[in-house]
Amino acid sequence: MWSVANEPASALPPAGYYFKTVIAHTKALDPTGPVTYVTFTSYATDLGAPYVDVIGINSYHSWYHDSGYLEVVPIQLTSQLEAWHSTYQKPIIQKEYGPDAIAGFHQDPPLMFSEEYQRSLLEQYHLVLDQKRREYVVGELIWNFADFMTAQCKWMGRAFAGLWSRGIRR
């Protein structure tokens, strides 16, 4: 599978033509490989989604928005997946999701950055993704931040999501 972008500005007016062109070129180079990109845009405004073979979504329910409210995850994730699938009728990969945790920090009830919150949030995602896998979800990737070498930048040490974003030193 070829991925042609990560979180592009796919709601901007030029995005439709841009992705139609880029995806057509990618398929001309390899007609056997499905093409995707990872979006953080709403299903209703994403102009490149009609051209991909597989919808790729990043979402951080109960982390970057509605922070701390674990009960919203199943409602929001189900609604998001259903909207994408009913609009485009394509398989979906949940490309990024997950919260950060500070190793050894425990809190009951679960509090953001505790290991319990991380576990609970992932469990909420898994309940929905496991159900939707029977219908149209074909994959998922928990964001772990440190699965690749990253050049120094202004975001280094500030991406507070994922399984391994603290305590990793290269």
Backbone as CSV, one residue per row, in Angstrom:
resi,resn,N_x,N_y,N_z,CA_x,CA_y,CA_z,C_x,C_y,C_z
1,MET,0.845,-1.168,0.000,0.000,0.000,0.000,0.894,1.236,0.000
2,TRP,0.527,2.195,-0.822,1.244,3.464,-0.913,0.481,4.540,-0.154
3,SER,1.193,5.295,0.669,0.593,6.437,1.349,1.251,7.691,0.799
4,VAL,0.435,8.626,0.327,0.968,9.800,-0.364,1.007,11.063,0.498
5,ALA,0.495,11.005,1.738,0.538,12.196,2.600,0.168,11.819,4.026
6,ASN,0.581,12.656,4.957,0.204,12.512,6.356,-0.379,13.836,6.845
7,GLU,-1.650,13.802,7.206,-2.378,14.956,7.711,-2.224,16.199,6.823
8,PRO,-2.529,16.058,5.534,-2.450,17.216,4.639,-3.627,18.172,4.859
9,ALA,-3.527,19.325,4.275,-4.619,20.307,4.313,-5.635,19.923,3.243
10,SER,-6.273,18.789,3.425,-7.121,18.199,2.388,-8.516,18.813,2.293
11,ALA,-8.791,19.825,3.084,-10.072,20.537,2.956,-9.924,21.816,2.137
12,LEU,-8.706,22.165,1.792,-8.490,23.371,0.985,-8.925,23.122,-0.456
13,PRO,-9.457,24.116,-1.140,-9.972,23.921,-2.501,-9.019,23.220,-3.481
14,PRO,-7.712,23.476,-3.481,-6.846,22.778,-4.447,-6.619,21.300,-4.131
15,ALA,-7.010,20.848,-2.945,-6.687,19.484,-2.524,-7.312,18.415,-3.419
16,GLY,-8.529,18.611,-3.873,-9.170,17.604,-4.718,-8.370,17.320,-5.974
17,TYR,-8.036,18.361,-6.710,-7.250,18.187,-7.936,-5.859,17.631,-7.614
18,TYR,-5.248,18.151,-6.572,-3.905,17.698,-6.187,-3.901,16.191,-5.922
19,PHE,-4.821,15.720,-5.070,-4.816,14.296,-4.738,-5.268,13.427,-5.897
20,LYS,-6.185,13.914,-6.716,-6.569,13.163,-7.919,-5.338,12.927,-8.791
21,THR,-4.524,13.965,-8.951,-3.325,13.880,-9.786,-2.248,12.995,-9.159
22,VAL,-1.955,13.219,-7.893,-0.904,12.458,-7.203,-1.274,10.977,-7.130
23,ILE,-2.513,10.685,-6.821,-2.931,9.287,-6.701,-2.953,8.611,-8.069
24,ALA,-3.386,9.308,-9.097,-3.344,8.738,-10.454,-1.899,8.436,-10.861
25,HIS,-0.982,9.327,-10.535,0.434,9.105,-10.858,0.987,7.902,-10.080
26,THR,0.626,7.810,-8.812,1.078,6.682,-7.989,0.574,5.369,-8.560
27,LYS,-0.684,5.329,-8.982,-1.254,4.108,-9.561,-0.645,3.789,-10.926
28,ALA,-0.227,4.812,-11.654,0.442,4.572,-12.936,1.802,3.913,-12.702
29,LEU,2.475,4.295,-11.617,3.772,3.704,-11.289,3.626,2.283,-10.750
30,ASP,2.544,2.022,-10.017,2.286,0.691,-9.459,0.785,0.431,-9.460
31,PRO,0.274,-0.137,-10.538,-1.172,-0.376,-10.634,-1.678,-1.458,-9.681
32,THR,-0.794,-2.209,-9.036,-1.225,-3.284,-8.143,-1.361,-2.845,-6.691
33,GLY,-0.766,-1.713,-6.325,-0.776,-1.293,-4.926,-1.891,-0.316,-4.608
34,PRO,-2.669,-0.596,-3.564,-3.678,0.376,-3.153,-3.014,1.670,-2.669
35,VAL,-3.736,2.766,-2.762,-3.196,4.075,-2.377,-4.072,4.676,-1.282
36,THR,-3.409,5.304,-0.330,-4.086,5.957,0.774,-3.342,7.223,1.137
37,TYR,-3.880,7.982,2.039,-3.153,8.991,2.795,-3.819,9.085,4.151
38,VAL,-3.154,9.715,5.077,-3.675,9.806,6.436,-4.280,11.182,6.637
39,THR,-5.550,11.208,7.014,-6.243,12.481,7.176,-6.594,12.747,8.627
40,PHE,-6.656,14.013,8.935,-7.117,14.484,10.233,-8.297,15.439,10.002
41,THR,-8.760,15.456,8.757,-9.847,16.337,8.326,-11.176,15.601,8.458
42,SER,-12.256,16.320,8.555,-13.586,15.725,8.635,-13.949,15.042,7.316
43,TYR,-14.721,13.974,7.422,-15.214,13.268,6.231,-15.995,14.216,5.318
44,ALA,-16.652,15.207,5.890,-17.523,16.101,5.119,-16.750,17.141,4.313
45,THR,-15.489,17.373,4.668,-14.722,18.428,3.985,-13.457,17.923,3.314
46,ASP,-13.151,16.651,3.451,-11.924,16.102,2.869,-12.100,15.923,1.366
47,LEU,-11.334,16.667,0.576,-11.500,16.660,-0.878,-10.660,15.603,-1.601
48,GLY,-9.754,14.963,-0.886,-8.928,13.936,-1.514,-9.441,12.528,-1.301
49,ALA,-10.292,12.339,-0.328,-10.780,11.002,0.028,-11.446,10.252,-1.130
50,PRO,-12.146,10.914,-2.039,-12.762,10.158,-3.129,-11.753,9.404,-4.004
51,TYR,-10.496,9.781,-3.965,-9.499,9.217,-4.884,-8.670,8.091,-4.272
52,VAL,-8.732,7.897,-2.952,-7.940,6.836,-2.321,-8.685,5.508,-2.390
53,ASP,-7.920,4.433,-2.217,-8.517,3.103,-2.156,-8.904,2.732,-0.726
54,VAL,-8.140,3.250,0.237,-8.351,2.963,1.652,-8.314,4.290,2.403
55,ILE,-9.318,4.531,3.237,-9.363,5.740,4.067,-8.430,5.533,5.259
56,GLY,-7.551,6.485,5.502,-6.664,6.451,6.669,-6.999,7.613,7.588
57,ILE,-7.303,7.324,8.846,-7.774,8.346,9.784,-6.870,8.410,11.012
58,ASN,-6.530,9.614,11.426,-5.911,9.853,12.726,-6.981,10.455,13.626
59,SER,-7.106,9.953,14.838,-8.052,10.554,15.788,-7.561,10.350,17.212
60,TYR,-7.835,11.324,18.020,-7.396,11.303,19.418,-8.547,11.686,20.340
61,HIS,-9.624,10.919,20.289,-10.774,11.166,21.159,-10.336,11.006,22.612
62,SER,-10.803,11.908,23.453,-10.526,11.906,24.885,-9.057,12.190,25.200
63,TRP,-8.321,12.706,24.215,-6.934,13.078,24.464,-6.697,14.538,24.078
64,TYR,-6.714,14.851,22.783,-6.509,16.235,22.360,-7.787,17.066,22.418
65,HIS,-8.927,16.415,22.445,-10.198,17.103,22.675,-11.034,16.221,23.585
66,ASP,-11.924,16.821,24.323,-12.669,16.122,25.371,-11.725,15.370,26.302
67,SER,-10.610,16.004,26.583,-9.550,15.392,27.392,-10.086,14.934,28.744
68,GLY,-9.777,13.696,29.065,-10.146,13.154,30.364,-11.499,12.470,30.416
69,TYR,-12.276,12.552,29.358,-13.619,11.968,29.344,-13.620,10.671,28.534
70,LEU,-13.267,9.584,29.182,-13.159,8.293,28.501,-14.488,7.813,27.917
71,GLU,-15.591,8.216,28.545,-16.902,7.725,28.100,-17.284,8.229,26.713
72,VAL,-16.615,9.262,26.199,-16.961,9.770,24.866,-16.310,8.964,23.741
73,VAL,-15.296,8.188,24.055,-14.550,7.485,23.003,-15.444,6.594,22.146
74,PRO,-16.222,5.674,22.715,-17.036,4.814,21.849,-18.039,5.587,21.001
75,ILE,-18.629,6.618,21.566,-19.623,7.411,20.832,-18.962,8.162,19.685
76,GLN,-17.888,8.876,19.991,-17.228,9.692,18.971,-16.539,8.837,17.909
77,LEU,-15.873,7.774,18.318,-15.172,6.934,17.340,-16.169,6.222,16.429
78,THR,-17.223,5.677,16.996,-18.250,5.019,16.172,-18.849,6.003,15.181
79,SER,-19.190,7.180,15.645,-19.767,8.203,14.770,-18.796,8.578,13.654
80,GLN,-17.543,8.757,14.001,-16.529,9.124,13.001,-16.372,8.025,11.949
81,LEU,-16.207,6.792,12.379,-16.023,5.685,11.435,-17.250,5.494,10.552
82,GLU,-18.430,5.541,11.143,-19.673,5.371,10.375,-19.821,6.468,9.326
83,ALA,-19.483,7.694,9.690,-19.604,8.807,8.738,-18.660,8.608,7.555
84,TRP,-17.429,8.238,7.827,-16.478,8.009,6.739,-16.943,6.857,5.844
85,HIS,-17.341,5.761,6.471,-17.720,4.598,5.670,-19.005,4.825,4.881
86,SER,-19.991,5.436,5.490,-21.242,5.653,4.753,-21.054,6.651,3.611
87,THR,-20.117,7.572,3.753,-19.867,8.555,2.697,-19.067,7.959,1.541
88,TYR,-18.048,7.165,1.840,-17.121,6.718,0.787,-17.183,5.226,0.470
89,GLN,-17.789,4.419,1.323,-17.903,2.975,1.088,-16.538,2.348,0.778
90,LYS,-15.545,2.687,1.596,-14.187,2.165,1.403,-13.677,1.597,2.712
91,PRO,-12.725,0.654,2.635,-12.126,0.156,3.874,-11.406,1.292,4.607
92,ILE,-11.305,1.138,5.928,-10.703,2.175,6.775,-9.590,1.576,7.612
93,ILE,-8.495,2.323,7.722,-7.437,2.012,8.679,-7.386,3.156,9.681
94,GLN,-7.490,2.824,10.960,-7.301,3.810,12.021,-5.788,3.954,12.165
95,LYS,-5.239,5.029,11.589,-3.788,5.166,11.472,-3.093,5.627,12.740
96,GLU,-3.721,6.498,13.503,-3.126,6.950,14.768,-4.218,7.088,15.800
97,TYR,-3.901,6.650,17.007,-4.737,6.894,18.173,-3.924,6.517,19.398
98,GLY,-4.334,6.998,20.542,-3.688,6.604,21.780,-3.161,7.770,22.586
99,PRO,-3.137,7.613,23.905,-2.647,8.651,24.797,-1.234,8.352,25.287
100,ASP,-0.627,9.337,25.851,0.670,9.186,26.491,0.452,8.704,27.924
101,ALA,1.494,8.182,28.523,1.479,7.836,29.944,2.876,8.043,30.505
102,ILE,2.931,8.388,31.744,4.213,8.496,32.450,4.419,7.167,33.157
103,ALA,5.466,6.458,32.777,5.747,5.142,33.353,5.787,5.239,34.874
104,GLY,5.021,4.368,35.518,4.996,4.328,36.967,3.975,5.251,37.615
105,PHE,3.312,6.107,36.826,2.297,7.009,37.377,0.959,6.286,37.363
106,HIS,0.411,6.067,38.547,-0.851,5.340,38.697,-1.876,6.229,39.380
107,GLN,-3.127,6.108,38.946,-4.199,6.918,39.517,-5.523,6.178,39.356
108,ASP,-6.282,6.093,40.430,-7.604,5.489,40.394,-8.575,6.450,41.060
109,PRO,-9.559,6.978,40.325,-9.891,6.640,38.942,-8.825,7.139,37.978
110,PRO,-8.820,6.597,36.750,-7.800,6.957,35.769,-7.727,8.465,35.522
111,LEU,-6.537,8.990,35.508,-6.269,10.398,35.264,-5.334,10.489,34.063
112,MET,-5.500,11.517,33.240,-4.628,11.660,32.073,-3.158,11.523,32.496
113,PHE,-2.391,10.864,31.656,-0.970,10.564,31.816,-0.715,9.409,32.777
114,SER,-1.758,8.858,33.419,-1.539,7.667,34.249,-1.563,6.434,33.349
115,GLU,-0.917,5.371,33.812,-0.940,4.122,33.055,-2.367,3.587,32.948
116,GLU,-3.175,3.830,33.966,-4.565,3.369,33.942,-5.386,4.110,32.883
117,TYR,-5.129,5.393,32.724,-5.847,6.168,31.700,-5.456,5.664,30.309
118,GLN,-4.179,5.446,30.108,-3.718,4.939,28.818,-4.392,3.605,28.503
119,ARG,-4.372,2.691,29.470,-4.989,1.385,29.260,-6.489,1.520,28.996
120,SER,-7.178,2.345,29.789,-8.625,2.495,29.629,-8.993,3.104,28.283
121,LEU,-8.238,4.112,27.853,-8.535,4.735,26.566,-8.325,3.741,25.428
122,LEU,-7.236,2.995,25.481,-6.990,1.987,24.441,-8.081,0.920,24.446
123,GLU,-8.539,0.514,25.624,-9.626,-0.465,25.693,-10.891,0.061,25.033
124,GLN,-11.196,1.348,25.225,-12.376,1.943,24.606,-12.253,1.938,23.082
125,TYR,-11.085,2.286,22.574,-10.855,2.232,21.122,-11.007,0.803,20.621
126,HIS,-10.423,-0.156,21.343,-10.439,-1.543,20.876,-11.846,-2.110,20.822
127,LEU,-12.707,-1.724,21.753,-14.106,-2.193,21.711,-14.756,-1.817,20.382
128,VAL,-14.558,-0.583,19.962,-15.173,-0.116,18.713,-14.465,-0.719,17.505
129,LEU,-13.141,-0.657,17.485,-12.389,-1.159,16.326,-12.612,-2.647,16.119
130,ASP,-12.691,-3.424,17.196,-12.953,-4.860,17.057,-14.326,-5.122,16.446
131,GLN,-15.313,-4.324,16.820,-16.648,-4.483,16.236,-16.642,-4.086,14.761
132,LYS,-16.022,-2.970,14.439,-16.023,-2.462,13.061,-15.128,-3.295,12.142
133,ARG,-14.216,-4.049,12.717,-13.359,-4.927,11.914,-14.202,-5.975,11.190
134,ARG,-15.327,-6.318,11.741,-16.236,-7.273,11.091,-16.933,-6.652,9.887
135,GLU,-16.865,-5.311,9.788,-17.583,-4.624,8.727,-16.647,-3.970,7.709
136,TYR,-15.779,-3.057,8.149,-14.991,-2.291,7.178,-13.648,-1.783,7.695
137,VAL,-13.353,-1.914,8.966,-12.036,-1.517,9.472,-11.056,-2.639,9.137
138,VAL,-9.986,-2.294,8.436,-9.039,-3.316,7.989,-7.683,-3.219,8.693
139,GLY,-7.530,-2.257,9.597,-6.277,-2.154,10.324,-6.276,-0.996,11.297
140,GLU,-5.275,-1.009,12.167,-5.118,0.052,13.154,-3.655,0.123,13.580
141,LEU,-3.250,1.319,13.958,-1.879,1.550,14.414,-1.920,2.488,15.611
142,ILE,-1.491,1.998,16.760,-1.404,2.862,17.931,-0.193,3.770,17.743
143,TRP,-0.402,5.076,17.930,0.706,6.030,17.800,1.691,5.775,18.923
144,ASN,2.964,5.567,18.544,3.963,5.327,19.577,5.110,6.316,19.554
145,PHE,5.122,7.255,18.647,6.060,8.365,18.544,7.491,7.945,18.236
146,ALA,7.997,6.899,18.831,9.423,6.595,18.710,9.695,5.358,17.856
147,ASP,8.887,5.134,16.844,9.117,3.970,15.999,9.985,4.287,14.795
148,PHE,10.525,5.494,14.736,11.378,5.891,13.631,12.310,6.987,14.106
149,MET,13.378,7.195,13.370,14.322,8.253,13.719,13.746,9.588,13.271
150,THR,13.690,10.540,14.168,13.137,11.853,13.881,14.230,12.901,14.047
151,ALA,14.361,13.761,13.063,15.335,14.842,13.162,14.906,15.807,14.260
152,GLN,15.850,16.545,14.809,15.521,17.532,15.828,14.616,18.595,15.223
153,CYS,13.624,18.985,16.000,12.690,19.998,15.536,11.981,20.607,16.733
154,LYS,11.128,21.587,16.471,10.433,22.256,17.557,9.456,21.351,18.291
155,TRP,9.050,20.223,17.690,8.099,19.317,18.325,8.776,18.263,19.178
156,MET,10.091,18.119,19.068,10.807,17.079,19.792,10.485,17.155,21.280
157,GLY,10.020,16.070,21.843,9.700,16.028,23.256,8.348,16.616,23.609
158,ARG,7.537,17.021,22.597,6.248,17.642,22.889,5.088,16.895,22.233
159,ALA,5.323,15.736,21.686,4.231,14.963,21.090,3.693,14.019,22.157
160,PHE,2.784,14.520,22.976,2.318,13.768,24.125,1.167,12.838,23.768
161,ALA,1.459,11.877,22.956,0.496,10.835,22.635,1.292,9.603,22.275
162,GLY,0.718,8.450,22.507,1.368,7.224,22.091,1.921,6.416,23.235
163,LEU,2.396,5.232,22.884,2.857,4.297,23.892,4.244,4.601,24.441
164,TRP,5.149,5.107,23.621,6.543,5.217,24.034,7.104,6.618,23.869
165,SER,6.354,7.645,24.175,6.832,9.001,23.916,7.591,9.618,25.080
166,ARG,7.770,8.907,26.150,8.560,9.424,27.273,9.653,8.441,27.637
167,GLY,10.786,8.964,28.001,11.872,8.112,28.469,12.667,7.457,27.349
168,ILE,12.335,7.712,26.107,13.067,7.147,24.982,14.209,8.093,24.645
169,ARG,15.395,7.589,24.616,16.570,8.398,24.239,17.290,7.676,23.112
170,ARG,17.655,8.416,22.090,18.398,7.834,20.960,19.817,8.352,20.989
